[in-house]
Amino acid sequence: MATTHSPDRRRTADEVNEDIRALWLRAGGRLRPDERLVYEQLVTEWAEAEANSSPTHAA
């Protein structure tokens, strides 16, 4: 992945999206099974980051 992150710091949706794009680029548009697992994890992380960045979620 393009970036590493500390477990106590959540990445922004933009940061996760950067990793998703890099994965697709490295894979040439076709994911192997192991890459698909990474992709699914990244999409889940992206969705959580996106949800946490919404104005209605902010405390």
Phi and psi restraints in degrees (range 20) as a CNS / XPLOR table:
assign (resid 1 and name C) (resid 2 and name N)
       (resid 2 and name CA) (resid 2 and name C) 1.0 -70.5 20.0 2
assign (resid 2 and name N) (resid 2 and name CA)
       (resid 2 and name C) (resid 3 and name N) 1.0 -33.1 20.0 2
assign (resid 2 and name C) (resid 3 and name N)
       (resid 3 and name CA) (resid 3 and name C) 1.0 -130.2 20.0 2
assign (resid 3 and name N) (resid 3 and name CA)
       (resid 3 and name C) (resid 4 and name N) 1.0 155.4 20.0 2
assign (resid 3 and name C) (resid 4 and name N)
       (resid 4 and name CA) (resid 4 and name C) 1.0 -111.9 20.0 2
assign (resid 4 and name N) (resid 4 and name CA)
       (resid 4 and name C) (resid 5 and name N) 1.0 154.1 20.0 2
assign (resid 4 and name C) (resid 5 and name N)
       (resid 5 and name CA) (resid 5 and name C) 1.0 -139.9 20.0 2
assign (resid 5 and name N) (resid 5 and name CA)
       (resid 5 and name C) (resid 6 and name N) 1.0 154.2 20.0 2
assign (resid 5 and name C) (resid 6 and name N)
       (resid 6 and name CA) (resid 6 and name C) 1.0 -80.2 20.0 2
assign (resid 6 and name N) (resid 6 and name CA)
       (resid 6 and name C) (resid 7 and name N) 1.0 142.3 20.0 2
assign (resid 6 and name C) (resid 7 and name N)
       (resid 7 and name CA) (resid 7 and name C) 1.0 -61.2 20.0 2
assign (resid 7 and name N) (resid 7 and name CA)
       (resid 7 and name C) (resid 8 and name N) 1.0 -23.7 20.0 2
assign (resid 7 and name C) (resid 8 and name N)
       (resid 8 and name CA) (resid 8 and name C) 1.0 -90.9 20.0 2
assign (resid 8 and name N) (resid 8 and name CA)
       (resid 8 and name C) (resid 9 and name N) 1.0 1.0 20.0 2
assign (resid 8 and name C) (resid 9 and name N)
       (resid 9 and name CA) (resid 9 and name C) 1.0 -119.3 20.0 2
assign (resid 9 and name N) (resid 9 and name CA)
       (resid 9 and name C) (resid 10 and name N) 1.0 121.8 20.0 2
assign (resid 9 and name C) (resid 10 and name N)
       (resid 10 and name CA) (resid 10 and name C) 1.0 -83.5 20.0 2
assign (resid 10 and name N) (resid 10 and name CA)
       (resid 10 and name C) (resid 11 and name N) 1.0 137.4 20.0 2
assign (resid 10 and name C) (resid 11 and name N)
       (resid 11 and name CA) (resid 11 and name C) 1.0 -81.9 20.0 2
assign (resid 11 and name N) (resid 11 and name CA)
       (resid 11 and name C) (resid 12 and name N) 1.0 155.2 20.0 2
assign (resid 11 and name C) (resid 12 and name N)
       (resid 12 and name CA) (resid 12 and name C) 1.0 -77.1 20.0 2
assign (resid 12 and name N) (resid 12 and name CA)
       (resid 12 and name C) (resid 13 and name N) 1.0 163.5 20.0 2
assign (resid 12 and name C) (resid 13 and name N)
       (resid 13 and name CA) (resid 13 and name C) 1.0 -59.5 20.0 2
assign (resid 13 and name N) (resid 13 and name CA)
       (resid 13 and name C) (resid 14 and name N) 1.0 -37.5 20.0 2
assign (resid 13 and name C) (resid 14 and name N)
       (resid 14 and name CA) (resid 14 and name C) 1.0 -63.4 20.0 2
assign (resid 14 and name N) (resid 14 and name CA)
       (resid 14 and name C) (resid 15 and name N) 1.0 -40.6 20.0 2
assign (resid 14 and name C) (resid 15 and name N)
       (resid 15 and name CA) (resid 15 and name C) 1.0 -64.6 20.0 2
assign (resid 15 and name N) (resid 15 and name CA)
       (resid 15 and name C) (resid 16 and name N) 1.0 -43.2 20.0 2
assign (resid 15 and name C) (resid 16 and name N)
       (resid 16 and name CA) (resid 16 and name C) 1.0 -67.3 20.0 2
assign (resid 16 and name N) (resid 16 and name CA)
       (resid 16 and name C) (resid 17 and name N) 1.0 -40.2 20.0 2
assign (resid 16 and name C) (resid 17 and name N)
       (resid 17 and name CA) (resid 17 and name C) 1.0 -59.9 20.0 2
assign (resid 17 and name N) (resid 17 and name CA)
       (resid 17 and name C) (resid 18 and name N) 1.0 -36.1 20.0 2
assign (resid 17 and name C) (resid 18 and name N)
       (resid 18 and name CA) (resid 18 and name C) 1.0 -59.6 20.0 2
assign (resid 18 and name N) (resid 18 and name CA)
       (resid 18 and name C) (resid 19 and name N) 1.0 -42.2 20.0 2
assign (resid 18 and name C) (resid 19 and name N)
       (resid 19 and name CA) (resid 19 and name C) 1.0 -67.7 20.0 2
assign (resid 19 and name N) (resid 19 and name CA)
       (resid 19 and name C) (resid 20 and name N) 1.0 -37.5 20.0 2
assign (resid 19 and name C) (resid 20 and name N)
       (resid 20 and name CA) (resid 20 and name C) 1.0 -62.8 20.0 2
assign (resid 20 and name N) (resid 20 and name CA)
       (resid 20 and name C) (resid 21 and name N) 1.0 -46.8 20.0 2
assign (resid 20 and name C) (resid 21 and name N)
       (resid 21 and name CA) (resid 21 and name C) 1.0 -62.1 20.0 2
assign (resid 21 and name N) (resid 21 and name CA)
       (resid 21 and name C) (resid 22 and name N) 1.0 -42.3 20.0 2
assign (resid 21 and name C) (resid 22 and name N)
       (resid 22 and name CA) (resid 22 and name C) 1.0 -63.5 20.0 2
assign (resid 22 and name N) (resid 22 and name CA)
       (resid 22 and name C) (resid 23 and name N) 1.0 -39.1 20.0 2
assign (resid 22 and name C) (resid 23 and name N)
       (resid 23 and name CA) (resid 23 and name C) 1.0 -61.5 20.0 2
assign (resid 23 and name N) (resid 23 and name CA)
       (resid 23 and name C) (resid 24 and name N) 1.0 -48.2 20.0 2
assign (resid 23 and name C) (resid 24 and name N)
       (resid 24 and name CA) (resid 24 and name C) 1.0 -62.7 20.0 2
assign (resid 24 and name N) (resid 24 and name CA)
       (resid 24 and name C) (resid 25 and name N) 1.0 -38.4 20.0 2
assign (resid 24 and name C) (resid 25 and name N)
       (resid 25 and name CA) (resid 25 and name C) 1.0 -64.2 20.0 2
assign (resid 25 and name N) (resid 25 and name CA)
       (resid 25 and name C) (resid 26 and name N) 1.0 -47.6 20.0 2
assign (resid 25 and name C) (resid 26 and name N)
       (resid 26 and name CA) (resid 26 and name C) 1.0 -62.2 20.0 2
assign (resid 26 and name N) (resid 26 and name CA)
       (resid 26 and name C) (resid 27 and name N) 1.0 -35.1 20.0 2
assign (resid 26 and name C) (resid 27 and name N)
       (resid 27 and name CA) (resid 27 and name C) 1.0 -81.2 20.0 2
assign (resid 27 and name N) (resid 27 and name CA)
       (resid 27 and name C) (resid 28 and name N) 1.0 -8.7 20.0 2
assign (resid 27 and name C) (resid 28 and name N)
       (resid 28 and name CA) (resid 28 and name C) 1.0 68.2 20.0 2
assign (resid 28 and name N) (resid 28 and name CA)
       (resid 28 and name C) (resid 29 and name N) 1.0 25.9 20.0 2
assign (resid 28 and name C) (resid 29 and name N)
       (resid 29 and name CA) (resid 29 and name C) 1.0 87.1 20.0 2
assign (resid 29 and name N) (resid 29 and name CA)
       (resid 29 and name C) (resid 30 and name N) 1.0 0.0 20.0 2
assign (resid 29 and name C) (resid 30 and name N)
       (resid 30 and name CA) (resid 30 and name C) 1.0 -134.6 20.0 2
assign (resid 30 and name N) (resid 30 and name CA)
       (resid 30 and name C) (resid 31 and name N) 1.0 115.9 20.0 2
assign (resid 30 and name C) (resid 31 and name N)
       (resid 31 and name CA) (resid 31 and name C) 1.0 -90.3 20.0 2
assign (resid 31 and name N) (resid 31 and name CA)
       (resid 31 and name C) (resid 32 and name N) 1.0 135.5 20.0 2
assign (resid 31 and name C) (resid 32 and name N)
       (resid 32 and name CA) (resid 32 and name C) 1.0 -76.6 20.0 2
assign (resid 32 and name N) (resid 32 and name CA)
       (resid 32 and name C) (resid 33 and name N) 1.0 166.1 20.0 2
assign (resid 32 and name C) (resid 33 and name N)
       (resid 33 and name CA) (resid 33 and name C) 1.0 -55.1 20.0 2
assign (resid 33 and name N) (resid 33 and name CA)
       (resid 33 and name C) (resid 34 and name N) 1.0 -41.4 20.0 2
assign (resid 33 and name C) (resid 34 and name N)
       (resid 34 and name CA) (resid 34 and name C) 1.0 -68.4 20.0 2
assign (resid 34 and name N) (resid 34 and name CA)
       (resid 34 and name C) (resid 35 and name N) 1.0 -35.4 20.0 2
assign (resid 34 and name C) (resid 35 and name N)
       (resid 35 and name CA) (resid 35 and name C) 1.0 -69.7 20.0 2
assign (resid 35 and name N) (resid 35 and name CA)
       (resid 35 and name C) (resid 36 and name N) 1.0 -34.4 20.0 2
assign (resid 35 and name C) (resid 36 and name N)
       (resid 36 and name CA) (resid 36 and name C) 1.0 -62.9 20.0 2
assign (resid 36 and name N) (resid 36 and name CA)
       (resid 36 and name C) (resid 37 and name N) 1.0 -38.8 20.0 2
assign (resid 36 and name C) (resid 37 and name N)
       (resid 37 and name CA) (resid 37 and name C) 1.0 -62.2 20.0 2
assign (resid 37 and name N) (resid 37 and name CA)
       (resid 37 and name C) (resid 38 and name N) 1.0 -44.4 20.0 2
assign (resid 37 and name C) (resid 38 and name N)
       (resid 38 and name CA) (resid 38 and name C) 1.0 -62.2 20.0 2
assign (resid 38 and name N) (resid 38 and name CA)
       (resid 38 and name C) (resid 39 and name N) 1.0 -43.1 20.0 2
assign (resid 38 and name C) (resid 39 and name N)
       (resid 39 and name CA) (resid 39 and name C) 1.0 -58.7 20.0 2
assign (resid 39 and name N) (resid 39 and name CA)
       (resid 39 and name C) (resid 40 and name N) 1.0 -46.0 20.0 2
assign (resid 39 and name C) (resid 40 and name N)
       (resid 40 and name CA) (resid 40 and name C) 1.0 -61.8 20.0 2
assign (resid 40 and name N) (resid 40 and name CA)
       (resid 40 and name C) (resid 41 and name N) 1.0 -40.2 20.0 2
assign (resid 40 and name C) (resid 41 and name N)
       (resid 41 and name CA) (resid 41 and name C) 1.0 -64.9 20.0 2
assign (resid 41 and name N) (resid 41 and name CA)
       (resid 41 and name C) (resid 42 and name N) 1.0 -41.3 20.0 2
assign (resid 41 and name C) (resid 42 and name N)
       (resid 42 and name CA) (resid 42 and name C) 1.0 -65.8 20.0 2
assign (resid 42 and name N) (resid 42 and name CA)
       (resid 42 and name C) (resid 43 and name N) 1.0 -40.8 20.0 2
assign (resid 42 and name C) (resid 43 and name N)
       (resid 43 and name CA) (resid 43 and name C) 1.0 -63.8 20.0 2
assign (resid 43 and name N) (resid 43 and name CA)
       (resid 43 and name C) (resid 44 and name N) 1.0 -40.2 20.0 2
assign (resid 43 and name C) (resid 44 and name N)
       (resid 44 and name CA) (resid 44 and name C) 1.0 -63.1 20.0 2
assign (resid 44 and name N) (resid 44 and name CA)
       (resid 44 and name C) (resid 45 and name N) 1.0 -44.8 20.0 2
assign (resid 44 and name C) (resid 45 and name N)
       (resid 45 and name CA) (resid 45 and name C) 1.0 -62.9 20.0 2
assign (resid 45 and name N) (resid 45 and name CA)
       (resid 45 and name C) (resid 46 and name N) 1.0 -40.5 20.0 2
assign (resid 45 and name C) (resid 46 and name N)
       (resid 46 and name CA) (resid 46 and name C) 1.0 -62.0 20.0 2
assign (resid 46 and name N) (resid 46 and name CA)
       (resid 46 and name C) (resid 47 and name N) 1.0 -45.7 20.0 2
assign (resid 46 and name C) (resid 47 and name N)
       (resid 47 and name CA) (resid 47 and name C) 1.0 -61.4 20.0 2
assign (resid 47 and name N) (resid 47 and name CA)
       (resid 47 and name C) (resid 48 and name N) 1.0 -41.0 20.0 2
assign (resid 47 and name C) (resid 48 and name N)
       (resid 48 and name CA) (resid 48 and name C) 1.0 -65.8 20.0 2
assign (resid 48 and name N) (resid 48 and name CA)
       (resid 48 and name C) (resid 49 and name N) 1.0 -42.1 20.0 2
assign (resid 48 and name C) (resid 49 and name N)
       (resid 49 and name CA) (resid 49 and name C) 1.0 -65.2 20.0 2
assign (resid 49 and name N) (resid 49 and name CA)
       (resid 49 and name C) (resid 50 and name N) 1.0 -40.3 20.0 2
assign (resid 49 and name C) (resid 50 and name N)
       (resid 50 and name CA) (resid 50 and name C) 1.0 -64.1 20.0 2
assign (resid 50 and name N) (resid 50 and name CA)
       (resid 50 and name C) (resid 51 and name N) 1.0 -43.6 20.0 2
assign (resid 50 and name C) (resid 51 and name N)
       (resid 51 and name CA) (resid 51 and name C) 1.0 -64.5 20.0 2
assign (resid 51 and name N) (resid 51 and name CA)
       (resid 51 and name C) (resid 52 and name N) 1.0 -38.7 20.0 2
assign (resid 51 and name C) (resid 52 and name N)
       (resid 52 and name CA) (resid 52 and name C) 1.0 -74.2 20.0 2
assign (resid 52 and name N) (resid 52 and name CA)
       (resid 52 and name C) (resid 53 and name N) 1.0 -16.6 20.0 2
assign (resid 52 and name C) (resid 53 and name N)
       (resid 53 and name CA) (resid 53 and name C) 1.0 -93.5 20.0 2
assign (resid 53 and name N) (resid 53 and name CA)
       (resid 53 and name C) (resid 54 and name N) 1.0 -4.6 20.0 2
assign (resid 53 and name C) (resid 54 and name N)
       (resid 54 and name CA) (resid 54 and name C) 1.0 -69.4 20.0 2
assign (resid 54 and name N) (resid 54 and name CA)
       (resid 54 and name C) (resid 55 and name N) 1.0 144.9 20.0 2
assign (resid 54 and name C) (resid 55 and name N)
       (resid 55 and name CA) (resid 55 and name C) 1.0 -59.3 20.0 2
assign (resid 55 and name N) (resid 55 and name CA)
       (resid 55 and name C) (resid 56 and name N) 1.0 -30.5 20.0 2
assign (resid 55 and name C) (resid 56 and name N)
       (resid 56 and name CA) (resid 56 and name C) 1.0 -73.6 20.0 2
assign (resid 56 and name N) (resid 56 and name CA)
       (resid 56 and name C) (resid 57 and name N) 1.0 -20.0 20.0 2
assign (resid 56 and name C) (resid 57 and name N)
       (resid 57 and name CA) (resid 57 and name C) 1.0 -88.4 20.0 2
assign (resid 57 and name N) (resid 57 and name CA)
       (resid 57 and name C) (resid 58 and name N) 1.0 -24.2 20.0 2
assign (resid 57 and name C) (resid 58 and name N)
       (resid 58 and name CA) (resid 58 and name C) 1.0 -61.4 20.0 2
assign (resid 58 and name N) (resid 58 and name CA)
       (resid 58 and name C) (resid 59 and name N) 1.0 139.4 20.0 2
